[in-house]
Amino acid sequence: MPCYQVRTISVDFKVGNEDLLKKAAEKLNWKYRERGNLIEIKDIIILDLRMQTASFPKKCQDDLNLLKRTYSEVCIEEIAKKKRWSLKRKNNKLEMKRY
């Protein structure tokens, strides 16, 4: 009988807009599946929208960090588009300018 453990981590992950989260997952080419209040991304990251938490195996911390960064970028891109600001990437930073 195999004996192993999978350690999971649960962290706060506040999602303000579910559509932008889906757009971020699509930008990373990751699977996105809804199950009631839960969202499963890449078959390993489970987001609870009601509790605003993310659960995942410890080895996938980098994947969650990448998802958070991409979600932030998608949110900023959406705001820039609504405000009609130009958005440029400089040295791994985003710069918004209004003309």
C-alpha positions in Angstrom: 0.0 0.0 0.0 1.6 3.3 -1.0 2.1 5.9 1.7 2.6 9.4 0.6 1.4 12.9 1.4 0.6 15.9 -0.7 1.0 19.1 1.2 -1.2 21.9 0.2 -1.0 25.6 0.9 -3.9 28.0 1.3 -3.4 31.7 0.7 -5.6 34.8 0.3 -6.2 35.6 -3.3 -8.8 38.4 -3.8 -10.4 38.3 -7.2 -12.4 41.4 -8.0 -13.5 40.3 -11.5 -14.0 36.7 -12.5 -13.9 37.6 -16.2 -10.4 39.1 -15.9 -9.2 36.1 -14.0 -10.4 33.9 -16.8 -8.7 36.2 -19.3 -5.4 35.9 -17.3 -5.7 32.1 -17.3 -6.3 32.1 -21.1 -3.3 34.4 -21.5 -1.2 31.8 -19.8 -2.8 29.0 -21.9 -4.0 27.3 -18.7 -7.2 25.3 -18.3 -10.0 27.2 -16.5 -13.0 25.3 -15.0 -15.8 26.6 -12.9 -17.5 24.4 -10.2 -20.0 26.6 -8.3 -18.1 29.0 -6.1 -14.8 27.2 -6.9 -12.6 27.8 -9.9 -10.0 25.2 -10.9 -7.0 26.4 -12.9 -4.5 24.2 -14.5 -6.1 21.2 -12.6 -4.0 22.1 -9.5 -4.9 25.6 -8.3 -8.4 25.8 -6.7 -9.8 29.3 -6.0 -12.7 29.7 -3.6 -14.4 33.0 -4.7 -16.6 33.1 -1.6 -13.7 32.8 0.8 -11.2 34.6 -1.5 -8.6 31.9 -1.0 -6.4 29.8 -3.2 -5.4 26.2 -2.4 -2.6 24.4 -4.2 0.2 21.9 -3.7 3.3 23.4 -2.2 5.4 22.7 -5.3 3.1 25.0 -7.3 3.8 28.3 -5.5 5.5 29.7 -8.6 2.4 28.9 -10.7 0.2 30.9 -8.3 2.6 33.8 -8.3 2.6 33.8 -12.1 -1.2 33.8 -12.1 -1.3 36.7 -9.6 1.1 38.8 -11.8 -0.8 38.0 -15.0 -4.1 38.8 -13.3 -2.7 42.2 -12.2 -1.4 42.9 -15.7 -4.8 42.1 -17.2 -6.6 44.4 -14.7 -4.2 47.2 -15.5 -4.6 46.6 -19.3 -8.4 46.8 -18.9 -8.3 50.0 -16.9 -5.9 51.6 -19.4 -8.3 50.6 -22.2 -11.3 52.1 -20.5 -9.5 55.3 -19.7 -8.0 55.5 -23.2 -4.4 55.6 -21.8 -1.5 54.1 -23.7 0.3 51.2 -21.9 3.9 50.4 -22.5 6.2 47.8 -21.0 9.6 49.1 -19.9 12.2 46.9 -18.2 9.6 44.5 -16.8 7.4 47.4 -15.6 4.2 48.8 -17.0 3.9 52.5 -17.8 0.6 54.2 -18.5 0.4 57.6 -20.2 -2.5 59.8 -20.9 -2.4 61.9 -24.0 
